[in-house]
Amino acid sequence: MQTKLLLLCALLSATSALLGQSTYQLQGKVANAQNAPLDLVAISLLKSQDSSIVKSVYSDEDGSYVFSGIAAGTYFLKAYLLGYAEYRGEKLVIEGETFTLKLPPIQLQESIKQLQEVIIASKTPYVERKIDRTIVNVDALLANAGSNALEALERAPGIAVDQNGVITLKGRAGVAVFIDDKPTYLSGAELENYLKSLPAGTVKQIEIMTNPPAKYEAAGNAGVINIVLKKNRAAGFNGNTNLSMQRGRYTRSNNSLNLNVNQKKISLSANFNGGFRNSFQDLNINRYYKNPDETPSSSFAQNSFIVQTGQSANAKLGLDYYLSDRTTIGLSAKGLFSPSGSNTDNNAQVAGADRNLQQFVDALNLDDGKFNNGTFNAYFKRQLDSLGSSLTVDADYVIYASDRDQIFNNFILNPSRVLLYQDRINGQLPSDISIYATKADYVKPLGKDAKFEAGFKSAFTKTDNEAAYTNTIDGVTTLNYDLSNRFLYDEWIHAAYANYSRSIGRWGIQAGLRAETTSLSGDQLGNPERPASSFKRSYTNLFPTFYATWNADSLGHHVFSFSFGRRIDRPYFQDLNPFVSPLDKFTFYAGNPNLLPTYANNFSISHSYKGTLNTSLSYAKTINGINETLEIVDGIYYSRPGNIATNHTFNLAVDAAIPVTSWYNINSNAELGYLIFESKLYTEQLNSSGTYYHLVANNSFQLGKGWSADLRGEYMSNIVYAQLFIKSWGTLNCAVQKKMLKDAASLKLSLSDILYTRRADGIINNLRLTDADWNSTLDTRSVTLAFSYRFGKAINNRPKHTGSGSESEQQRVKNS
């Protein structure tokens, strides 16, 4: 460990020596009428001749702000903050070559009045770029009004969400999703449902990091998506509510209420989200079995019509107490209750080599589940000096309790549909997961142009999963020991990091190193027919990150960037469980205790023109990528996670913000990618590759008198992903919105998937002596009516804490 620390110090010292040059920037501070510093003030530098925005920044906690890389010229400043009158500065003449200019202080005057909606979209670009991330301002796109967080993610550049709710970033799975720099503690279907329950109206920004800095956990090969929620810092009592009703074939609803009470020493917040979701999936699966000489053996065709129901209710309570101007402590508690169920009507046909029917298999499968989550956080934050040095300590305790009851009723009939026999499988699957985590983060500004960060984290995770199955044939019930199981899993992760950033004239540099060590153990308890088994592993890794940006001209019109980062993806906790659980009589899901962590090296170069036309070229090499693998054994279809030896991803992305007229804007994104997969897979060799492209266009119209409209089109080409060949799809959405009550309220009507083309079709390759394909239709064509309203008083107050110590562990909780 001493050797690693010496290497880290050497790296930082070398970087500091390289960057020890003069700076070229504008520095200033912003305060209120009592000269108290104000943070998160939006400050824009504009050209005097045409009032075009050159750069926009937010003030820090001490009220300071910095503009770097500014050319000589004549400018003026504007500043905006909710609850204050807009500030417009005097003419500012900047002359000279290399200098640091201290600007006169900005003083904002309070505007005490009933809270009205601030239209950020007209002043803030939809997409912004920073050295280590892309920032999407959610309110800048009308289509996001009245939608949910998952839909807002779909509209962000480079992000795609498939019909199963799997989120990919630039064509790659393995994305870690955070909310306010905290992990969501969810994945799979539960992450999808949680994001659907979170109104987009509560989301301020989406931060997209393909190479996250060392402060973030190294988990997430494709990168990190951080959803930044809006924080109401207005003094007194204030809040907002969002209501929506969606109708497709079935009905869904998302609703939220956010309340804040802020006083001098105390800030209290309460957030409530609730709703219900009803939907369907119409799934067709075809399998064609062959003899060793490749002649037809038999075939299987199944239609499954799945009706899914669910409710969700979650609440979060937060308390921030300001011991002094520099010290804050806080507590928060969050609870999620989400019962769900499904009713599946299966109809299968089994035919011989001559395509003559041999039997019918009808099934009625019932699944009734509940998923509960509690999250508790305590934190301490101390500002150590007037320069902005700070220390933050977090502690988390997270618990999950889920339970599923399954019933599989199978009816086997002859070709004349005469019942031959029937059987039933009953299953109970309780699961408990506990996470204990703590972390500390230290930040030290080194003057106005450099910053050093360091920290550590420790997390312990304990899981207990059980499966108890019984078979009932001809009225006789027996225990099914092949499917019954109990699996215990423990894991320790310790991490430490350091990060250094600096700006030098037109250059910006950031370098970091993170060390993580993992120890884990798993125990599968035995039963009368299956012996017990166990495994233990430990490993330590280093994860370097590096970023560089260069302003090619004095106006900052052309900005070039480079980034590199090493990442890891650890298996979901449940995927390590060797359970074999049925999805239907012919399809089973199995865990894999032999899963190894996935490692990826990510490279990216990019160019930004005036912040409105952005181009990036990226490459990633992934080792031991975890993907769904499919195998046929004795006519039974087994799906289990497996390691794919090598995956190469090449991606070219272009996004543009085009102001066609004063009332019509286009935000578009185009991706061109090439994927390569190479691995030994069961008894076959997997060698798959292919090119894909993804196109998105958002058209926004400001129609006047509070009316606005949006038209969005999206197309995804055919794509090859490991064993899967997924066919192309497209979708067309539109929306119209009216602002009311002095812009404090809005009413929006939207239509989704108007042409009903958001469908999934594909082919499964590399199955031994088997060909297979599928097609699926979901409840995607729908109409939504949404209403939002803000209320309260608007006077600026202090920010609330958004950190957490449990971070990436919650990303690996999976509810299938």
C-alpha positions in Angstrom: 0.0 0.0 0.0 2.9 2.3 0.7 4.2 1.8 -2.8 0.8 2.7 -4.2 0.7 5.9 -2.1 4.2 6.9 -3.2 3.2 6.3 -6.9 0.1 8.4 -6.3 2.1 11.3 -4.7 4.6 11.1 -7.6 1.8 11.3 -10.1 0.3 14.4 -8.4 3.6 16.1 -8.0 4.5 15.6 -11.6 1.2 16.9 -12.7 1.5 20.0 -10.5 5.0 20.7 -11.9 3.7 20.4 -15.5 0.9 22.8 -14.7 2.8 25.4 -12.9 2.0 28.2 -15.3 0.2 31.6 -15.2 -3.5 31.8 -15.6 -5.9 33.8 -17.7 -9.3 34.3 -16.1 -11.9 36.5 -14.6 -12.7 36.2 -10.9 -15.6 37.6 -8.9 -18.0 37.1 -6.0 -21.8 37.4 -5.6 -23.7 38.3 -2.4 -27.1 39.4 -1.1 -28.0 42.8 0.3 -26.5 41.9 3.6 -23.2 40.9 1.9 -23.8 37.2 2.7 -22.3 35.0 -0.1 -24.8 33.3 -2.4 -24.1 29.9 -4.0 -25.6 28.4 -7.1 -26.2 31.8 -8.7 -26.3 31.4 -12.5 -23.8 34.0 -13.9 -23.5 34.6 -17.6 -20.8 36.5 -19.5 -22.3 38.1 -22.6 -20.8 40.1 -25.6 -21.8 43.8 -25.6 -22.3 44.0 -29.4 -25.0 41.3 -29.7 -25.8 40.1 -26.1 -24.7 36.5 -27.1 -23.7 34.3 -24.2 -20.0 33.5 -24.1 -20.0 31.3 -21.0 -22.2 30.5 -18.0 -21.1 29.3 -14.6 -22.6 28.8 -11.1 -21.2 30.5 -8.0 -19.6 28.3 -5.3 -20.6 28.1 -1.6 -18.5 31.2 -0.8 -20.1 33.2 -3.6 -17.1 33.0 -5.8 -17.1 32.3 -9.5 -14.5 32.1 -12.3 -14.5 32.5 -16.0 -11.4 31.0 -17.7 -10.1 31.3 -21.2 -11.8 34.6 -22.0 -10.6 36.6 -25.0 -10.0 40.4 -25.1 -13.2 42.3 -25.8 -16.2 44.2 -24.4 -18.7 42.2 -22.3 -21.3 42.5 -19.5 -22.5 40.2 -16.8 -26.0 38.8 -16.0 -26.9 36.9 -12.8 -30.0 35.0 -11.9 -31.2 33.3 -8.8 -34.7 32.3 -7.7 -36.1 34.9 -5.4 -33.8 37.8 -6.5 -34.2 40.5 -9.1 -32.2 39.8 -12.3 -28.8 41.5 -12.2 -27.3 43.2 -15.3 -23.8 44.6 -15.0 -22.1 47.6 -16.6 -19.9 47.4 -19.7 -16.7 45.4 -19.0 -13.7 46.1 -21.2 -11.0 43.3 -21.1 -7.7 44.1 -22.6 -4.2 42.6 -22.4 -2.7 39.2 -23.0 -2.3 37.0 -20.0 -3.8 38.2 -16.7 -6.1 37.6 -13.8 -8.8 40.2 -13.4 -10.8 40.6 -10.2 -14.3 41.9 -11.1 -16.4 44.2 -8.9 -18.7 42.3 -6.5 -22.3 41.5 -7.6 -25.0 42.3 -5.1 -28.4 40.7 -5.7 -31.6 42.3 -4.3 -34.2 40.1 -2.8 -37.6 39.9 -4.6 -40.1 38.6 -2.0 -43.2 37.4 -3.8 -45.3 34.4 -4.4 -43.1 31.8 -6.1 -43.5 31.7 -9.8 -41.9 29.3 -12.3 -38.6 30.5 -13.7 -38.2 29.6 -17.3 -34.8 28.2 -17.5 -35.2 26.8 -21.0 -34.9 30.2 -22.7 -31.6 31.1 -20.9 -30.0 27.7 -20.4 -28.8 25.4 -23.2 -30.2 21.8 -23.3 -26.7 20.3 -23.3 -23.5 21.7 -21.6 -20.0 20.3 -21.5 -17.5 20.1 -18.6 -14.1 18.5 -18.5 -15.4 15.2 -17.0 -19.1 15.2 -17.9 -22.0 16.2 -20.2 -24.8 18.1 -18.4 -28.4 17.9 -19.7 -30.7 20.7 -18.4 -34.0 18.9 -18.2 -36.3 21.9 -18.2 -34.7 23.2 -21.4 -36.7 20.5 -23.3 -40.4 20.9 -23.3 -41.0 17.1 -23.9 -39.7 16.5 -20.4 -42.6 18.4 -18.8 -45.1 16.0 -17.3 -43.0 12.9 -18.1 -40.9 10.8 -15.7 -37.2 10.5 -15.0 -36.8 7.4 -17.2 -38.3 9.2 -20.2 -36.1 12.2 -19.6 -33.1 9.8 -19.6 -34.2 8.4 -23.0 -34.2 11.9 -24.5 -30.6 12.7 -23.3 -27.9 12.4 -25.9 -26.1 9.0 -26.0 -28.6 7.2 -23.7 -31.0 4.5 -24.8 -33.5 2.5 -22.8 -34.8 -0.8 -24.2 -38.2 -2.4 -23.7 -36.9 -4.2 -20.6 -35.8 -1.0 -19.0 -32.1 -1.7 -19.6 -30.1 1.6 -19.8 -27.2 1.8 -22.2 -24.8 4.6 -22.8 -23.3 5.0 -26.3 -24.2 1.4 -27.1 -22.9 -0.1 -23.9 -24.7 -1.7 -20.9 -23.3 -1.5 -17.4 -24.4 2.0 -16.4 -24.4 3.1 -12.8 -27.3 5.4 -12.0 -27.0 7.9 -9.1 -29.5 10.4 -7.7 -27.8 13.5 -6.2 -24.5 11.7 -6.1 -26.2 8.8 -4.3 -26.7 5.4 -5.8 -30.3 4.5 -6.5 -29.8 1.2 -4.6 -31.8 -0.4 -7.4 -31.3 -2.2 -10.7 -33.2 -4.1 -13.3 -37.0 -3.9 -13.1 -37.0 -2.0 -9.7 -34.7 0.7 -11.1 -37.0 1.1 -14.1 -40.1 1.3 -11.9 -38.4 3.8 -9.5 -37.3 6.1 -12.3 -40.8 5.9 -13.8 -42.3 7.0 -10.4 -40.0 10.0 -10.3 -41.5 13.0 -12.2 -39.2 14.7 -14.6 -40.4 18.0 -13.1 -38.4 17.2 -10.0 -35.2 16.7 -12.0 -32.8 19.7 -12.5 -30.0 18.1 -14.5 -28.8 14.8 -15.8 -25.0 14.4 -15.6 -23.5 11.9 -18.1 -20.0 10.7 -17.3 -18.5 8.0 -19.6 -15.3 8.4 -17.6 -16.3 9.5 -14.1 -13.6 11.1 -11.9 -11.9 9.2 -9.1 -14.4 10.5 -6.5 -17.0 8.1 -7.9 -16.9 4.4 -7.4 -15.1 2.6 -10.2 -18.3 0.5 -10.8 -20.1 0.9 -14.0 -18.2 0.0 -17.2 -20.2 2.3 -19.5 -20.0 5.1 -17.0 -22.2 7.0 -14.5 -25.5 8.8 -14.9 -26.1 11.2 -12.0 -29.7 12.6 -11.8 -29.6 16.0 -10.0 -32.9 16.8 -8.3 -34.2 20.3 -7.8 -33.6 21.7 -4.3 -35.9 24.4 -3.0 -33.9 26.8 -0.9 -36.6 29.4 -0.4 -37.2 30.5 3.2 -40.4 29.8 5.0 -42.8 27.2 3.6 -42.9 26.2 -0.1 -43.2 23.3 -2.4 -44.6 21.9 -5.6 -46.8 19.1 -6.9 -46.9 17.1 -10.1 -49.9 15.0 -11.2 -50.2 12.8 -14.3 -52.5 10.2 -15.8 -51.5 8.0 -18.7 -53.7 5.8 -20.8 -52.6 3.1 -23.3 -54.4 -0.2 -23.4 -54.1 0.1 -19.6 -53.9 3.0 -17.2 -50.9 4.4 -15.3 -50.4 7.4 -13.0 -47.4 9.2 -11.4 -47.8 11.8 -8.7 -45.5 13.7 -6.4 -45.6 16.3 -3.6 -42.5 18.1 -2.4 -42.5 20.3 0.7 -39.8 22.4 2.3 -39.6 24.4 5.5 -36.5 26.5 5.8 -35.5 28.6 8.8 -32.2 30.2 9.9 -30.7 27.2 11.5 -32.9 24.3 10.2 -34.1 23.1 6.8 -36.8 20.4 6.7 -37.9 18.6 3.5 -40.5 16.0 2.8 -40.9 14.3 -0.6 -43.7 12.0 -1.5 -44.2 10.0 -4.7 -47.0 7.6 -5.4 -48.7 6.0 -8.3 -49.8 2.8 -10.1 -48.8 1.2 -13.3 -50.8 -1.3 -15.4 -49.3 -2.6 -18.7 -48.9 -5.6 -20.9 -46.4 -7.5 -22.9 -47.3 -9.7 -25.9 -44.3 -12.0 -26.4 -43.8 -14.6 -29.2 -41.0 -17.1 -29.0 -40.0 -19.7 -31.7 -37.4 -22.4 -31.3 -36.3 -24.8 -34.0 -34.4 -27.9 -32.9 -32.0 -29.8 -35.1 -30.3 -33.2 -35.2 -26.5 -33.5 -35.2 -26.6 -33.6 -39.0 -28.4 -30.3 -39.0 -31.7 -31.8 -40.2 -34.9 -30.6 -38.4 -35.8 -32.4 -35.2 -38.7 -30.6 -33.7 -40.1 -27.1 -33.1 -41.6 -25.0 -30.3 -43.8 -21.9 -30.7 -45.1 -20.0 -27.7 -47.3 -16.9 -27.2 -47.2 -15.3 -23.8 -49.6 -12.5 -23.0 -48.5 -10.9 -19.7 -50.6 -8.4 -17.8 -48.4 -6.5 -15.3 -49.7 -4.5 -12.3 -47.9 -2.5 -9.7 -48.1 0.3 -7.2 -45.4 2.4 -5.7 -45.2 4.7 -2.7 -42.0 6.3 -1.5 -41.3 9.0 0.9 -38.1 10.9 1.9 -37.7 13.1 5.0 -34.6 15.2 5.4 -33.2 17.5 8.2 -30.2 19.9 7.8 -29.1 21.7 10.9 -26.6 24.5 10.6 -24.4 24.6 13.7 -22.5 27.6 12.3 -21.8 29.3 9.0 -19.2 26.6 8.4 -20.6 23.4 10.0 -23.7 21.4 9.0 -25.1 18.1 10.2 -28.0 16.3 8.8 -30.2 13.2 8.8 -32.4 11.7 6.1 -34.6 8.7 5.8 -36.2 7.2 2.7 -38.8 4.4 2.4 -40.1 2.6 -0.7 -43.1 0.2 -0.8 -43.8 -1.4 -4.1 -46.1 -4.3 -4.5 -46.4 -5.8 -8.0 -47.9 -8.7 -9.8 -48.3 -10.4 -13.2 -50.7 -12.7 -14.8 -49.3 -14.7 -17.8 -51.3 -16.7 -20.2 -49.0 -19.0 -22.2 -50.0 -21.0 -25.2 -47.3 -23.3 -26.7 -47.3 -25.7 -29.6 -44.7 -28.6 -29.9 -44.3 -30.1 -33.4 -42.2 -32.9 -34.8 -39.7 -32.8 -37.7 -42.5 -32.9 -40.2 -44.1 -29.9 -38.6 -47.1 -32.0 -37.4 -48.4 -31.0 -34.0 -47.5 -33.4 -31.2 -49.0 -31.6 -28.2 -50.3 -28.3 -26.8 -49.0 -26.8 -23.5 -51.3 -24.2 -22.0 -50.2 -22.4 -18.8 -51.5 -19.8 -16.4 -48.6 -18.3 -14.4 -49.2 -16.0 -11.5 -46.6 -13.9 -9.8 -47.3 -11.8 -6.7 -44.5 -9.8 -5.2 -43.5 -7.0 -2.9 -40.4 -4.9 -2.7 -39.6 -2.7 0.4 -36.5 -0.5 0.9 -35.4 1.7 3.7 -32.4 4.0 3.5 -30.9 6.0 6.4 -28.2 8.6 6.1 -26.3 10.8 8.6 -23.7 13.3 7.5 -21.3 16.0 8.8 -19.9 18.8 6.7 -17.3 21.3 7.8 -16.0 24.2 5.7 -12.4 24.5 6.9 -11.4 27.9 5.6 -12.6 30.9 3.5 -11.1 29.5 0.4 -13.6 26.6 0.2 -11.7 23.7 1.8 -14.2 21.2 3.2 -14.5 17.9 4.9 -17.7 15.7 4.5 -18.4 12.5 6.3 -21.3 10.2 5.5 -22.7 7.0 7.1 -25.5 4.9 5.5 -27.6 1.9 6.5 -29.7 0.4 3.8 -32.1 -2.5 4.0 -34.2 -4.4 1.4 -36.9 -6.9 2.0 -38.6 -8.6 -1.0 -40.9 -11.6 -1.3 -42.4 -13.3 -4.4 -45.0 -16.0 -4.6 -45.1 -17.9 -7.9 -47.7 -20.3 -9.2 -47.1 -22.2 -12.5 -50.2 -24.1 -13.8 -49.4 -26.3 -16.8 -52.0 -28.2 -18.9 -50.6 -30.7 -21.4 -53.0 -31.5 -24.3 -52.8 -33.8 -27.3 -53.2 -32.5 -30.9 -57.0 -32.7 -30.5 -56.7 -30.5 -27.4 -57.7 -33.3 -25.0 -56.1 -32.9 -21.6 -53.4 -35.6 -21.0 -52.3 -34.3 -17.6 -51.6 -31.2 -15.6 -49.1 -30.1 -13.0 -48.4 -27.1 -10.8 -45.2 -25.6 -9.4 -45.5 -23.3 -6.4 -42.6 -21.1 -5.3 -41.8 -18.7 -2.5 -38.7 -16.5 -2.9 -37.9 -14.2 0.1 -34.8 -12.1 -0.1 -33.1 -9.8 2.4 -30.2 -7.4 1.7 -28.4 -5.1 4.2 -25.7 -2.6 3.3 -23.5 -0.6 5.8 -21.3 2.1 4.4 -19.3 5.1 5.5 -17.1 7.5 3.5 -15.2 10.8 3.9 -14.4 13.4 1.3 -11.8 16.2 1.6 -11.6 19.1 -0.8 -8.8 21.7 -0.9 -8.7 24.6 -3.4 -5.2 25.5 -4.4 -5.7 29.1 -5.3 -8.4 30.0 -7.9 -7.2 27.7 -10.6 -6.5 24.3 -8.9 -8.1 21.9 -6.6 -7.1 18.7 -4.7 -9.6 16.1 -3.5 -9.1 12.9 -1.5 -11.3 10.5 0.3 -12.0 6.9 1.4 -15.0 4.6 1.6 -15.8 1.2 3.3 -18.9 -0.8 2.6 -20.2 -4.1 3.9 -23.0 -6.0 2.2 -24.9 -9.0 3.5 -27.5 -10.9 1.5 -29.9 -13.8 2.3 -31.9 -15.3 -0.6 -34.1 -18.3 -0.3 -36.2 -20.3 -2.8 -38.7 -23.0 -1.8 -40.5 -24.9 -4.6 -43.1 -27.6 -4.5 -44.5 -29.8 -7.3 -48.2 -30.9 -7.5 -49.1 -33.7 -9.9 -52.5 -35.4 -9.8 -53.2 -33.7 -6.5 -50.0 -35.0 -4.8 -47.6 -32.3 -3.6 -43.9 -32.9 -3.0 -40.9 -30.7 -2.3 -38.8 -29.8 -5.4 -35.2 -30.0 -4.1 -33.7 -29.3 -7.5 -35.2 -25.8 -7.5 -35.2 -25.2 -3.7 -32.2 -23.4 -2.3 -30.8 -20.9 0.2 -27.8 -18.7 -0.6 -25.8 -16.4 1.8 -23.4 -13.8 0.5 -21.1 -11.3 2.3 -18.9 -8.7 0.7 -16.4 -6.0 1.9 -15.2 -3.2 -0.3 -12.6 -0.6 0.8 -11.5 2.3 -1.4 -9.3 5.4 -1.3 -8.9 8.1 -4.0 -7.1 11.3 -4.8 -7.9 13.8 -7.6 -6.1 16.9 -8.8 -7.5 19.5 -11.3 -6.1 22.7 -12.7 -6.7 25.3 -15.4 -3.8 27.0 -17.2 -4.8 29.6 -19.8 -6.7 27.7 -22.5 -5.9 24.3 -20.9 -7.8 22.4 -18.3 -6.3 19.2 -16.7 -7.6 16.7 -14.2 -6.0 13.5 -13.0 -7.0 11.0 -10.4 -6.3 7.6 -9.0 -8.7 5.3 -7.1 -7.7 2.0 -5.3 -10.3 -0.6 -4.4 -10.0 -3.9 -2.6 -12.8 -6.4 -2.5 -13.3 -9.5 -0.3 -16.4 -11.8 -0.8 -17.8 -15.1 0.3 -20.8 -17.1 -0.8 -22.5 -20.1 0.8 -25.1 -22.3 -0.8 -26.8 -24.3 1.9 -27.5 -28.0 1.0 -30.7 -30.0 1.1 -31.4 -33.8 1.1 -30.7 -34.0 -2.7 -28.1 -31.3 -3.2 -24.8 -30.9 -1.4 -23.7 -27.6 0.2 -21.1 -25.5 -1.6 -19.2 -22.3 -1.0 -16.6 -19.9 -2.5 -14.3 -17.1 -1.4 -12.5 -14.5 -3.5 -10.5 -11.3 -3.0 -8.9 -8.8 -5.4 -7.3 -5.3 -5.4 -7.3 -2.9 -8.3 -6.1 0.6 -9.3 -8.4 2.8 -11.4 -6.7 5.8 -13.0 -8.6 8.7 -14.7 -7.2 11.5 -16.8 -8.9 14.5 -18.6 -7.6 17.4 -20.7 -9.4 20.2 -22.5 -8.0 22.9 -24.8 -9.6 26.1 -26.1 -8.2 26.3 -29.6 -9.1 30.0 -30.0 -9.4 33.0 -27.8 -13.1 33.2 -28.1 -13.6 29.6 -26.9 -15.5 28.6 -30.0 -13.5 25.4 -30.5 -12.8 23.2 -27.5 -11.0 19.9 -27.8 -11.1 17.2 -25.0 -9.5 13.9 -24.2 -10.3 11.5 -21.4 -9.2 8.1 -20.2 -10.5 5.9 -17.4 -10.4 2.4 -16.1 -13.7 0.9 -14.7 -15.1 -2.2 -13.1 -18.5 -3.9 -13.0 -19.2 -6.3 -10.2 -21.9 -8.9 -10.6 -25.4 -8.2 -9.2 -25.7 -9.9 -5.8 -28.5 -12.2 -7.0 -26.7 -13.2 -10.2 -24.0 -14.9 -8.0 -26.8 -17.1 -6.5 -26.8 -20.5 -8.2 -30.6 -20.7 -8.0 -32.5 -22.2 -11.0 -36.0 -20.7 -11.1 -38.7 -21.3 -13.7 -40.1 -18.6 -15.9 -42.4 -21.2 -17.6 -42.3 -25.0 -18.2 -39.7 -24.6 -21.0 -37.7 -21.6 -19.8 -35.5 -21.3 -16.7 -33.3 -18.6 -15.2 -30.1 -19.6 -13.4 -27.5 -17.7 -11.4 -23.8 -18.2 -11.8 -21.5 -18.2 -8.8 -18.4 -18.3 -11.1 -19.0 -14.8 -12.4 -15.9 -12.7 -12.5 -15.9 -8.9 -12.3 -15.8 -7.0 -15.6 -13.0 -4.5 -16.4 -13.0 -1.8 -19.1 -10.5 0.8 -20.4 -12.4 3.8 -21.9 -10.9 6.4 -24.2 -12.6 9.4 -25.7 -11.7 12.5 -27.8 -14.2 15.2 -28.5 -14.7 18.6 -30.1 -17.3 21.3 -29.2 -18.1 24.3 -31.4 -19.7 27.1 -29.5 -21.2 24.5 -27.2 -23.9 23.8 -29.7 -22.3 21.3 -32.1 -20.5 18.5 -30.2 -18.6 15.6 -31.7 -17.0 12.7 -29.9 -15.1 9.5 -30.9 -14.7 6.9 -28.2 -13.3 3.4 -27.8 -13.7 0.9 -25.0 -12.2 -2.6 -24.5 -14.1 -4.7 -22.0 -12.7 -7.9 -20.5 -15.1 -10.5 -18.9 -18.2 -8.5 -19.8 -21.3 -9.8 -18.0 -24.1 -10.5 -20.5 -27.1 -12.7 -20.6 -26.1 -16.1 -22.1 -28.6 -18.6 -23.5 -28.3 -22.4 -23.6 -30.6 -25.3 -24.7 -30.4 -28.5 -22.6 -32.8 -31.4 -23.4 -35.2 -28.9 -25.0 -35.2 -26.6 -22.0 -34.1 -23.0 -22.5 -31.7 -21.7 -19.8 -30.9 -18.1 -19.4 -28.0 -17.2 -17.1 -25.4 -14.4 -16.8 -22.0 -15.2 -18.1 -18.6 -13.6 -18.8 -17.9 -12.7 -22.4 -14.1 -12.8 -22.8 -13.6 -9.6 -24.9 -15.8 -6.8 -26.2 -14.6 -3.9 -28.3 -16.9 -0.8 -28.7 -16.3 2.0 -31.2 -18.6 5.0 -31.1 -18.9 8.2 -33.1 -21.5 10.7 -31.7 -22.7 14.1 -32.9 -25.2 16.3 -31.1 -26.4 19.7 -32.1 -28.6 22.5 -30.8 -30.0 24.4 -33.8 -32.0 27.6 -33.3 -34.0 27.6 -36.6 -36.0 30.7 -35.7 -36.7 32.7 -32.5 -39.6 30.3 -31.8 -38.3 27.0 -33.3 -35.4 25.0 -32.0 -34.0 21.5 -32.8 -31.9 19.4 -30.5 -30.6 16.4 -32.3 -28.3 13.5 -31.7 -26.7 10.9 -34.0 -24.6 7.9 -33.1 -22.6 5.4 -35.3 -21.2 2.4 -33.5 -19.4 -0.8 -34.1 -19.4 -3.7 -31.6 -17.2 -6.8 -31.5 -17.8 -9.8 -29.1 -15.3 -12.7 -28.8 -15.6 -15.5 -26.3 -15.8 -19.2 -25.6 -19.5 -19.8 -24.9 -20.6 -23.2 -23.5 -19.6 -25.6 -26.3 -19.6 -22.9 -29.0 -17.2 -20.1 -30.0 -18.9 -16.7 -30.0 -17.6 -14.3 -32.7 -20.2 -11.6 -33.3 -19.9 -8.1 -34.6 -21.9 -5.4 -36.3 -22.5 -1.7 -37.0 -25.5 0.2 -35.7 -26.7 3.8 -35.7 -29.1 5.7 -33.5 -30.9 8.9 -34.5 -32.9 11.3 -32.3 -34.4 14.7 -33.2 -36.3 16.9 -30.7 -38.3 19.8 -32.3 -39.4 22.5 -29.8 -41.9 25.3 -30.7 -42.6 28.4 -28.6 -46.1 29.5 -29.8 -46.6 32.5 -27.5 -49.1 33.3 -24.8 -47.8 30.4 -22.7 -48.3 27.8 -25.4 -45.5 25.5 -26.5 -45.2 22.2 -28.4 -42.7 19.5 -29.0 -42.2 16.8 -31.7 -39.7 14.0 -31.1 -38.6 11.2 -33.4 -36.2 8.4 -32.7 -34.8 5.5 -34.7 -32.5 2.6 -33.7 -31.0 0.4 -36.5 -30.3 -3.3 -36.2 -27.8 -4.1 -33.6 -25.7 -7.2 -32.7 -25.2 -7.7 -29.0 -23.3 -10.9 -27.9 -25.7 -13.7 -28.8 -28.5 -11.4 -29.8 -29.4 -9.8 -33.1 -32.0 -7.1 -32.3 -34.0 -5.7 -35.2 -34.5 -2.0 -35.8 -37.3 0.1 -34.3 -38.5 3.7 -34.2 -40.9 5.9 -32.4 -42.7 9.3 -32.8 -43.9 11.4 -29.9 -45.6 14.8 -29.6 -46.7 17.2 -26.8 -48.4 20.5 -26.3 -48.2 22.6 -23.1 -50.0 25.7 -21.7 -48.6 27.7 -18.8 -51.2 29.2 -16.4 -51.5 31.1 -13.1 -48.7 33.5 -13.9 -46.5 30.6 -15.0 -46.8 28.9 -11.6 -48.7 26.0 -13.2 -48.6 24.1 -16.4 -50.9 21.6 -18.2 -49.5 19.3 -20.7 -51.0 16.8 -23.2 -48.6 14.3 -24.8 -48.9 11.4 -27.2 -46.3 8.6 -27.1 -45.4 6.1 -29.9 -48.0 7.5 -32.2 -47.3 5.1 -35.0 -47.0 2.1 -32.6 -43.5 1.2 -33.9 -41.7 0.8 -30.6 -41.4 -2.9 -30.7 -38.7 -5.5 -30.1 -37.8 -8.3 -32.5 -34.7 -10.4 -32.7 -32.8 -13.6 -33.3 -30.8 -15.6 -30.8 -27.5 -17.0 -32.1 -24.9 -19.5 -30.9 -27.4 -22.0 -29.5 -26.3 -25.6 -29.9 -28.4 -27.3 -32.6 -31.1 -24.7 -32.2 -32.4 -21.6 -34.0 -34.5 -19.2 -32.1 -36.3 -15.8 -32.6 -38.7 -13.6 -30.7 -40.9 -10.6 -31.1 -42.5 -8.4 -28.4 -45.1 -5.7 -28.1 -45.5 -3.4 -25.1 -48.1 -0.8 -24.0 -46.1 2.0 -25.5 -48.7 3.9 -27.5 -50.4 6.1 -25.0 -51.8 9.6 -24.1 -50.7 11.5 -21.0 -52.3 14.5 -19.2 -50.0 16.1 -16.7 -50.4 19.1 -14.3 -47.7 20.8 -12.2 -47.9 23.6 -9.7 -45.4 25.5 -7.6 -46.3 27.4 -4.5 -44.6 29.3 -1.6 -42.2 32.2 -1.1 -38.9 32.7 -2.8 -36.0 33.8 -0.6 -32.6 32.2 -1.0 -31.3 29.9 1.7 -28.6 27.3 2.2 -28.2 24.2 0.1 -29.1 20.8 1.4 -26.7 17.9 1.6 -26.9 15.3 -1.2 -24.0 13.0 -0.5 -24.0 9.4 0.6 -21.7 6.7 1.8 -23.3 3.6 0.4 -22.9 4.6 -3.3 -22.5 1.8 -5.8 -23.6 -1.2 -3.6 -27.3 -0.3 -4.1 -26.7 -0.4 -7.9 -26.2 -4.2 -7.6 -29.6 -5.0 -5.9 -31.6 -6.7 -8.6 -35.3 -7.8 -8.5 -36.1 -10.1 -11.4 
